[in-house]
């Protein structure tokens, strides 16, 4: 089963009285119940709440932010950082100081550059004791927080979350979006299914041109990444349902092998590293019942053995397209599938 534990986004600043608290409160307005948002400060135990509280409360009131604003400041700890799926340090100074005092996994860290209010401006504004003055003084900081949070939300939700594994296919305990794992060269797990009809034809799909990886290219096998908490067989059944519109029991899928694959995507200048579980399945339905997944599959065709042989040999099929780059993997998957040549 997929994990039910929400993904934890944790913001860290100096005192947890101003920047991290506003960041957590604003991010909470963007996310859904798949996420929890928390915050802390590396110097929260010594922080002077009175000097930051008016700026935080005035800004929160203006922008209708409620999450965690009225709570007490929280001291950063190893446990808090370990429990977080994503850690955001609001400045490099805070990050550098945290590295000296705490243990955390650098692979799940982001470092922003959100400046605190200038001490002299803070002193003058506190003397005025005007809510509008507090809002004006904090405006620049909050604008930066909002811009970064908007970008982070898009980054965390643009791709599915995956379990990060090592090069030996052992889970590391990290859960990150697929895009994050790819950007940082981290290993994850994937699944591909060679799909055939009862008369031995292969289902070959053409990826849409707008998709991130291998746009417009042909795939003899369908598939994708394993979602967090998902088992390979579950993913095989899910991907078949999503991409073909056919829901099959897991017992219909036959495991073939596990392939350690590193793929380069020249358009994005990125490598993906995945342990790919290959399966074969025979469809008990007529081809007319297949429904390509919108946004991923542009077209489906049923190819004969001869056509698939030609595609594997030449890497392209006239009037259809070019095959994706994983030739060795595809050749082996086809060779071991239910209806070998």
Buried (B, 14 or more C-beta within 10 A) or exposed (E): EBEEEBBBBBBBBBBBBBBBBBBBBBBBBBBEEEBBBBBBBBBBEEBEBEBBBBBBBBBBBBBEBEBBBEEEBBBBBEEBBEEBBBBBBBBEBBBEBBEEEBEBBEBBBBBBEBEBBEEEBBEEBBEEEBEEBBBBBBEBBBEBBBEBBEEBBEBBBEBBBBBBBEEEBEEBEBBBBBBBBBBEEBBBBBBBBBBBBEEBBBBBBBBBEEBBBBEEBBBBBBBBBBBBBBBBBBBBBBBBEBBBBBEBEEEBBBEBEBBEBEBEBEEEEBEBBBBBBBBBBBBEEEBEEBEBBEEBBBEBBBBEBEBBEBBBEEBEBEEBBBBBBBEEBBEBBBEBBEBEE
